């Protein structure tokens, strides 16, 4: 009888641990496969266009220097930046356009607040956020393959749900601008310190923030160092938390 009770208790504890694990917040990492010794180092620049306008300082730098990047756009941003979206779409050699959601709501399936932003709160709402962003992009003739949610945080269960919807989830390894809140020197330093294989996240929707100047300088610093820049779809990656495999 005692053995049966202990076994039952262990089963309950195991199930409880599994449930807790599936609902804890994670912030996945993403790295490119590193180059062989002696090869040119590579990084992937990824930019979130959450809402608001477009940072022309960053966009013009990418275009003028022929630097490829992956841009994650929300449906909210797309509504206000149709002309810029047309520029991105016209240059697939430079810009890979991916899904940042419909309304910039964290793709988390439990009711919490992250950085003051209310999460989707349920699996149904996560589906709406992801599918709504994809539909807005598809309506412009582009099919997204990657998703990055607002705040870049998820539960393991929401990661599984998004993967089942057919999207790879874009984490990162270098936070280039601290949510566009860093000063220019700090942003430049972070980006310029990137190493081979890093996936850099920054923002391209805050034209009035000082961080944008540092983002531009950091990118140009990497170019001077001889780094190559790749889009996410053009490289092999390694992601944590079952986000891409």
C-alpha positions in Angstrom: 0.0 0.0 0.0 2.8 2.4 0.9 4.6 1.6 -2.3 1.5 2.4 -4.3 1.0 5.7 -2.5 4.6 6.7 -3.1 4.4 5.9 -6.8 1.2 7.9 -7.1 2.7 10.8 -5.3 5.7 10.8 -7.6 3.5 10.7 -10.6 1.5 13.7 -9.3 4.8 15.6 -8.6 6.1 14.7 -12.1 2.9 16.0 -13.8 3.0 19.2 -11.7 6.6 19.8 -12.7 5.8 19.3 -16.3 2.9 21.7 -16.1 5.0 24.4 -14.4 7.8 23.9 -17.0 5.3 24.4 -19.9 4.1 27.7 -18.4 7.3 29.3 -17.3 8.6 32.2 -19.4 11.6 31.6 -21.7 13.5 34.0 -23.9 15.0 31.8 -26.6 18.4 32.2 -28.0 19.3 31.9 -31.7 22.7 31.6 -33.3 24.0 31.0 -36.8 26.3 28.1 -37.3 29.8 29.4 -36.8 32.2 29.7 -39.7 35.2 27.5 -40.1 38.5 28.9 -38.9 39.9 31.5 -41.3 36.5 32.2 -42.9 34.8 35.5 -42.9 32.7 36.0 -39.8 29.0 36.4 -40.2 26.1 37.9 -38.2 22.4 38.2 -38.8 20.8 41.6 -38.3 17.2 41.4 -37.2 14.9 44.4 -36.7 11.5 44.6 -35.0 9.0 47.0 -36.5 6.5 47.0 -33.6 4.3 49.9 -34.3 4.8 53.6 -35.0 7.0 54.9 -37.8 10.3 53.9 -39.5 13.8 54.8 -38.5 15.2 56.1 -41.8 18.7 56.3 -40.3 18.8 52.5 -40.1 16.9 51.8 -43.3 19.1 54.1 -45.4 22.3 52.7 -43.9 21.2 49.2 -44.8 20.3 50.2 -48.4 23.3 52.5 -49.0 25.7 49.8 -47.8 23.9 46.8 -49.4 23.6 45.1 -46.0 21.0 42.4 -45.8 18.7 42.2 -42.7 15.5 40.4 -41.5 12.7 42.7 -40.6 9.9 41.5 -38.3 6.8 43.6 -38.9 3.4 43.8 -37.1 0.1 44.4 -38.8 -0.1 47.6 -36.8 3.2 48.9 -38.2 2.2 47.8 -41.7 -0.9 49.9 -41.7 1.1 53.1 -41.1 4.1 52.2 -43.2 2.9 50.9 -46.5 5.4 52.9 -48.6 8.3 51.6 -46.5 6.9 48.0 -46.8 6.9 48.4 -50.6 10.6 49.4 -50.4 11.4 46.3 -48.3 9.4 44.0 -50.6 11.1 45.4 -53.7 14.6 44.5 -52.4 14.4 40.8 -51.4 18.2 40.7 -51.9 18.4 43.0 -48.8 15.3 42.5 -46.8 13.6 39.3 -45.5 10.2 40.2 -44.2 8.9 38.2 -41.3 6.0 38.0 -38.8 6.0 40.1 -35.6 2.3 39.6 -34.8 -0.9 41.4 -35.4 -1.1 43.9 -32.5 2.3 43.5 -30.8 0.9 41.4 -28.0 3.3 38.9 -26.3 2.6 35.4 -27.6 2.2 34.0 -24.1 -0.8 31.7 -23.3 -1.4 32.8 -19.8 -2.7 36.1 -18.4 0.4 38.0 -17.3 2.1 41.4 -18.0 5.6 41.5 -19.5 7.4 44.9 -19.4 4.0 46.4 -18.8 2.4 44.8 -21.9 -0.5 42.4 -21.4 0.1 39.0 -22.9 -2.2 37.3 -25.2 -3.4 35.2 -22.2 -4.7 32.1 -23.9 -3.9 29.7 -26.7 -6.7 31.1 -28.8 -5.4 34.6 -28.4 -1.8 33.5 -29.2 -3.2 31.9 -32.4 -4.9 35.2 -33.3 -1.8 37.2 -32.7 0.4 35.0 -34.9 -2.1 34.3 -37.6 -3.2 37.9 -37.8 0.3 39.1 -38.4 0.9 36.5 -41.0 -2.3 37.4 -42.8 -1.4 41.1 -43.0 2.0 40.3 -44.6 0.5 37.7 -46.9 -2.1 40.2 -48.1 0.9 42.2 -49.4 2.2 39.2 -51.4 4.9 38.0 -48.9 4.8 34.6 -47.1 6.5 34.7 -43.7 8.3 31.7 -42.3 9.6 33.1 -39.0 7.8 34.6 -36.0 9.1 36.8 -33.2 6.6 37.8 -30.6 6.4 41.1 -28.7 9.0 41.1 -25.9 10.6 37.9 -27.4 9.3 35.9 -24.4 7.1 32.8 -24.6 6.0 29.8 -22.6 7.1 26.4 -23.8 3.5 25.6 -24.6 3.1 28.7 -26.7 6.3 27.8 -28.5 4.9 24.4 -29.3 1.7 26.0 -30.6 3.5 28.5 -32.8 5.7 25.8 -34.2 2.6 23.7 -35.0 1.3 26.7 -37.0 4.3 26.3 -39.3 6.6 29.1 -38.0 10.2 29.0 -36.7 10.7 31.2 -33.8 13.4 33.8 -33.9 15.3 34.3 -30.8 18.6 36.2 -30.7 22.0 36.3 -29.1 22.8 40.0 -28.9 20.3 42.6 -27.7 21.6 45.6 -29.7 19.6 48.5 -28.5 17.9 47.4 -25.2 14.4 47.8 -26.7 15.5 51.0 -28.4 16.1 52.5 -24.9 19.9 52.5 -24.8 22.0 55.6 -25.5 23.9 55.7 -28.8 27.3 54.8 -27.3 25.9 51.7 -25.5 24.1 50.5 -28.6 27.1 50.9 -30.8 29.3 49.1 -28.3 26.9 46.1 -28.0 26.6 45.7 -31.8 30.2 46.3 -32.6 31.2 43.6 -30.1 29.2 40.9 -31.9 31.0 37.7 -32.8 30.8 35.2 -35.6 27.4 33.5 -35.5 25.5 36.2 -33.5 21.9 37.1 -34.3 21.4 40.7 -33.3 18.1 42.2 -32.4 17.3 45.9 -32.6 14.4 48.2 -33.5 13.6 50.0 -36.7 10.4 51.8 -35.6 11.8 54.5 -33.2 13.1 57.3 -35.4 13.3 59.7 -32.5 15.3 57.5 -30.1 19.0 58.1 -29.7 19.6 54.4 -29.8 19.2 54.5 -33.6 22.4 56.5 -34.1 24.3 53.8 -32.1 22.7 51.0 -34.1 23.9 52.6 -37.3 27.4 53.1 -36.0 27.6 49.5 -34.6 26.6 48.1 -38.0 29.2 50.1 -39.8 31.8 49.1 -37.3 31.1 45.4 -38.1 31.3 46.2 -41.8 34.7 47.8 -41.3 35.8 44.7 -39.4 35.0 42.5 -42.4 31.8 40.9 -41.2 29.3 39.4 -43.6 25.6 40.0 -43.1 23.0 37.3 -43.8 19.2 36.9 -43.6 17.8 34.2 -41.4 16.5 32.2 -44.3 20.0 32.2 -45.9 21.8 30.5 -43.0 21.7 27.4 -40.8 20.8 28.3 -37.2 20.8 26.7 -33.8 17.9 27.8 -31.5 17.1 27.0 -27.9 13.8 25.7 -26.4 12.8 23.8 -29.5 12.2 27.0 -31.4 13.5 25.9 -34.8 14.1 22.2 -34.9 
